Amino acid sequence: MSDRLLDVSPPAPTRLTALASRIIDRHARVCVMGLGYVGLPVVEALLEAGFSVLGLDVDPQKVHLVQAGDLTTYHVRPEVFRAGWAEGRLTVSDRADVLDRADVVVICVPTPLSKHRDPDLSYVIQAAQTVADYLHAGQLIVLESTTYPGTTREVLQGALAVRGLQVGQDYAVAFSPERIDPGNPRFGLRNTPKVVGGLTPVCRWLASLFYRQFVERVVEVSSPETAEMTKLLENIFRAINIGLVNELAVVCEKLGIDVWEVIEAASTKPFGFMTFWPGPGLGGHCIPIDPLYLSWRVRSLNTMVRFVDLADAINRQMPAHVAQQMALCLNEHGKAVRGARVLLVGITYKPDVADIRESPANDIARYLLWWGADLAYHDPYVPSWDLDGERIPRLALETPTGPAWQVLADFDLVAVVTDHAWYDYPTLVEYSPSIYDCRDAFRRRGVPSRRPGQIWKLGAPGARPPWAR
């Protein structure tokens, strides 16, 4: 496989030949469907490359936020969008008829799980049907939403085929999985290699040509199914290895060993080891969800991906384990969970982002509320938190340090679920009577406890019964 464009040219004269020229000249109009954590970085990159962009989202509220420039949550630069507005190269709408003007359509809609933890392709299906309503010769359609192998061919192309046009001649269809990592200061859309698989060689050629206008490296693969599987492998690899260290964290607690110290020592090996860290559970839009798309898909083939299912079971039980450890911490200090004042510090799924999708803090809070705790939270990136229809009280801490932090002394337990850089960790130790640390936040920052037993943490010795000592 080569990163170079394959020696494939569209049969002349077709509308795709003209589209290729418009892409190279940056005159092609691009519609990005889905203005969220994936779609908005794509819009940003396209605007920077000089394209005219039509942003489309079915949620009028999201369209309003983008039009108002409320973009900080999505880790894109508002000034790029403002320049797009000023130059007349950006339009944002919730009306599907903008597709009638699009030369290229990039589908970036969510692919969540249903309540039964099966793939929910309703957004992809709706997007495919909408694109089909406006499909015309000379268009390129690319799906970026993570999904199981076969979706591009069966769902997207299945909807488009009813229009009677010939794929690979009249229009092109490809899959190119998103690789957005919110808050990553090193890798963004431009310098992260882009995998592309087309339904035909011409489809692959045209989609690769499109992405090469704003991505430094494009990796072509033989089919959409290969590209779809590539994305699943990337996240399955992470989910399984995180499941491994999460299981070891529980084991180390019982053995009286600090798992964080173990992993740091193992990471000094210059070959054959890759570092993964334990945590209170998986979160975000990829790792807790994407592997289950493959698990569901292969069940229809009467087979299993046992590593995926086992890692999912381990990772899903981590919030319950963390909540139980918090209860033991309270008990060690003579407090019952019922009636105890508990503060969750940092509730997003990863540090320094505003994303609470699938955050383990949600399930940790559910357990504590169920057991009768008096729960509050603080997160500099989350101004309000509604959980199952209930508003969780937010502690007012406007600055990383200051007199307001003395209120921490009123809580029986302060739990650091996500270790944002915003917090001053010596101040947390100064005022908190008892701390449960899910991220090894204090030791890694060289912040010691003020008294024995003040800081408990995941994956390290706590209060072990005699038979486990």
HUTACOR-V440951 format. One record per residue. D_FIRST is the distance of its C-alpha to the first C-alpha in Angstrom with 2 decimals. Layout:
# HUTACOR-V440951
d_first
D_FIRST
D_FIRST
This chain:
# HUTACOR-V440951
d_first
0.00
3.78
6.91
8.83
10.47
9.64
12.77
14.52
18.03
20.40
23.20
26.15
28.49
27.30
27.95
24.25
24.53
27.36
25.58
22.70
25.49
27.21
24.18
23.77
27.56
27.58
30.18
28.38
30.25
28.18
29.71
28.66
30.05
31.11
32.53
31.98
29.95
26.66
28.04
30.19
27.58
25.57
28.86
29.47
26.16
26.70
30.27
29.38
26.98
29.93
29.25
32.10
31.59
33.37
33.48
34.43
35.65
38.06
39.94
42.58
43.23
39.69
39.92
43.21
41.82
39.08
41.69
43.95
41.33
41.33
37.76
38.12
37.13
33.60
32.84
32.52
34.74
37.68
38.20
34.94
36.23
39.69
38.42
36.60
39.88
41.92
39.78
39.74
35.94
36.07
37.63
37.73
39.23
39.67
40.23
37.52
38.75
36.76
33.81
35.65
34.87
31.18
28.42
25.66
26.24
24.45
25.72
26.26
28.97
29.81
28.78
31.51
33.03
36.24
39.39
38.48
35.09
33.17
30.57
32.42
30.48
33.58
32.27
29.07
31.25
33.74
31.17
29.62
33.13
34.09
31.15
32.01
35.56
34.51
31.49
31.82
29.96
27.66
26.35
23.02
23.22
20.87
21.61
21.04
23.50
22.32
22.95
22.28
19.63
21.08
23.01
21.27
21.70
25.07
26.85
25.62
24.96
27.96
30.17
28.91
29.23
33.01
33.27
32.74
30.05
26.96
23.62
21.12
24.13
26.76
24.72
21.22
20.25
17.33
16.94
16.03
17.58
20.10
19.98
23.54
25.52
29.11
30.97
28.12
29.36
26.23
23.31
23.75
21.84
21.16
19.67
17.80
14.06
13.82
11.51
11.88
11.98
14.39
16.86
16.06
13.62
16.43
16.74
13.18
13.83
17.18
16.40
13.77
16.52
19.02
17.49
16.82
20.59
21.31
18.31
17.19
13.46
11.43
8.15
7.25
7.10
8.67
12.19
14.80
15.57
12.29
12.91
16.53
16.02
13.92
17.01
19.37
17.87
18.26
21.88
22.68
21.82
24.34
26.89
27.11
27.48
30.03
31.81
32.05
33.67
35.86
37.19
37.79
39.63
42.08
42.52
43.18
45.83
47.69
47.32
48.60
45.45
43.68
40.05
39.08
40.48
38.65
35.24
36.03
37.00
33.92
31.67
33.12
31.06
28.35
25.86
25.23
26.68
25.66
28.55
29.41
32.86
35.21
36.85
39.16
36.45
33.23
33.24
31.35
29.29
26.30
26.87
30.12
28.92
25.24
25.12
28.01
26.08
24.07
27.34
29.05
26.37
26.32
30.13
30.17
28.37
31.14
29.09
28.87
26.75
29.61
28.17
27.61
31.16
32.74
31.18
32.28
35.79
36.05
34.87
37.10
40.15
39.84
41.89
44.67
44.60
44.83
47.70
49.49
49.14
50.63
53.48
54.09
54.10
56.72
58.70
58.74
60.40
62.90
61.33
60.52
57.50
59.83
61.31
59.23
57.92
54.17
51.98
48.18
46.70
43.23
42.10
38.65
35.65
34.46
36.28
36.97
35.68
37.85
35.87
37.89
35.68
35.75
37.43
39.10
42.19
42.92
43.42
45.18
47.59
48.17
49.28
51.55
53.14
53.66
55.42
57.67
56.39
57.43
53.96
52.92
49.78
48.66
45.34
45.23
42.40
44.01
47.38
48.15
47.03
47.90
47.30
48.19
50.63
52.27
52.17
51.66
53.95
52.31
53.93
54.61
53.18
52.60
51.79
50.05
53.51
57.08
60.19
58.55
56.65
59.95
59.61
57.08
60.13
61.12
58.15
58.25
54.51
51.80
48.27
45.30
42.55
40.16
40.78
40.57
41.11
43.95
46.29
48.63
48.45
51.68
53.47
52.09
53.48
56.75
57.67
56.01
58.24
55.37
51.57
48.72
45.43
42.19
39.92
41.71
42.48
45.74
44.98
41.76
43.89
46.72
49.15
51.60
53.70
57.32
58.80
57.83
56.01
55.27
51.46
49.76
46.02
43.37
42.36
45.43
48.92
51.21
54.32
53.78
56.40
58.22
56.40
53.02
54.30
